[in-house]
């Protein structure tokens, strides 16, 4: 009986262990790109905010805030936000990277934190200095990964399965929706407003 249990244990762990090294490597690559984008953009973002337009400078003067103080506050706020997301993502990855749902959550956090473009604007300061290929590799693809992971989280958490099963088709529509928005000039922003609104409500 001992020999039977010993011979059965490797086959029981093989299916899951096959994808783990590749998934971990992909996570590290995406995390390095996303967090690297943020770190390298901090200086540019600070310089951008420290030299505001005349109107912004006048408004800051009325509030008694210097341009440098304003720049430091915004960059520090972005840094704190991204650091919290990254710290939680790294802990989850370190402890549970062999769990598909945990890896999905970790990916969502480590990418969506710095590259969401809604709450953190710092990486956008460097986009103007990128060529088309660099922008695609360092901005659009990682952001697309982050948004897809964020969307899949709501469909798959906590079981890791689409429940009910037909929601997988909604998830596929979301992937198409986000992909057309990120990689084509014919994305949702070019659609007629009624069609755009209907798609948002359905998805």
N, C-alpha and C positions, 0 to 999 in steps of 0.2 A: 504493500500500500504506500509505503514511503517513496518507492521508486516511481510509482504512477503519479503521485502528486508533484514530484520533482520534475518529471518530464513534461507535465502539463503546464507548469507555471511559466516557462518562457513563451509558449504559444499564446498564453493569455495576455501577456504584456506587449507582445510584438505589434499588434495593430495600432495601438495608441503611440507606442514609442517611435514608430516610423516617421511620423510627421513632426514630432517635437523638435528635433535639431533644426530643421528647416524653418519652422515657425519662429523659433527663438532667434535665429539669424536674421530673418526678415524683420522681426520686431526691433532688434538692435539697429539695423540699417535705417528703418523709418524713424526711430527715436533720435538717432544721431543727426539725421537731416532736419527733423522738426526743431529740436532743441538748438542745434547749431545755427539754423536760420535765425532763431530768436536772439541768441547770444551775439552773433555778428551784426545784428541790426540795432542793438541798443545804442551804440555810439551815434549812428546816423539819426535815429529817432530823437535822441537828446539834442543833437545839433539842430535838427529841424524845429523842435519846439522851443529851443533857446533863442531862436531868431524868428519870432512871429511877425505877422503882418502888422501894419500900423494900427489897424482897428483892434486887433487882439492885444497889442501892447498897451493901447490906451485903456482898454477894459481892465487889464491886469493892474495898471497904475491906479485906477479908481478903487480897486479892492486892496491896494497896498501889497501886491504880490509881484515879485521880480520875475522876469522871464526865465532866469535860471532856476528859480524855485518852482515855477510852474512846470518846467521841463523835468526837473528831478522828481517832482511829485508823480507825474504821469508815468515816467519810466519805472519808478519804484513800485507803483501800483501794478503795472503790467508784470514786473518781475516777481512780485509776491504771488500774484494769481497763477502764473506759469509754474512757479516753484512748488506750490501746493499740488497742482495737478501732476507735475512730474514726480514728486515724492511719493504720492499715492500709487501712481502707475508703476514705479520702480519696485515698491514693496510688493504689490500684487504679482508682478512679473517674477520677482525673486522667490516668492513663496509658492506660487500656483501656476507657473508657466506651462505645466503639463495639462492644465484644465482648459479646454477650448473657450468656455464662457469667460473665465478669468483672463485669458489672454486677449480676448476681444475687448473686455472692459479696460484692460491695461493699455491696449492700442488706442482706444478711443480717448483716454485721458492724456496720454503722452503726446498725441498729435493734435487733438482738438484744443487743448489748453493754449499752446502758442500760435496755432495757425487758424483759429476759428474765424478771424476777421470781423467778429461782431463785438467782442469784449476786449480783445487785445489787438491793438493797431500797430505795435512796434515793428513786426516783420515787414509790414507794408512799406516802410521807409526805404528798404533796399531794392524793391521791385524795379524801380526806374533804372537802376544800374545793371540789371541783368539783360542778357540776350534772350531770344525766344527759347532756345534749347535749355538754358539754365533756369529760366522761369518755369518751364514745363517740369523739369526734373526736381527743382528745389522748392517749388511753390504749388503748382497745380496738382501734381500727382500726390504729394503728401497730404495736402488739404482734402483731396478727393477721398483718400484712404481714411482720414479722420472722420469725415462726414458719413461715409458708408458704415464705418464701425459704430458711430453714434446712432445711426438709424437702425442697424441690425440689433443693437443692444435692446431696443424696445420690443423687437419681435422675438428675441431668443432668450432673454433673461426671465426666470432663473434656470430653466430646464435645459436650454441649449437646443430646443426644438421649436419649430413653427407651430403654434397652437392658436386657432385651428389651422389645419394644414394649408388651406387656401391662402393664408397670409404670405406664403412664400412668393406668390405672384405679385402681391403688393410690394414686397421687398425688391423684387426684380424690376418693377416699374420705378421704384425709388432710385435704383442703381442707374437705370437709363436716364431718368430725370436729372440726377446729379452729374452724370457723365456728359450729357448734352450741354449742361450749364457750364461745366469746367473746361471742356475740350473742343467745343465747336462754336462757330459764330451763329449757329441757329438754335441756341439754347432758349430756355423759357422766357428770358427777358425780351426776346424778339417775337414771342407769341402774342396774339390778340389778348387783351386783358380778360375777357370772359372765359376763354379757354384756359388761361393761366390760373384763374381763380378756381375753376372747376377741378383742375388737376390737384391743386393744393388741398381742396376740401376732400377729394376722394382718397388721396394718399395719406 
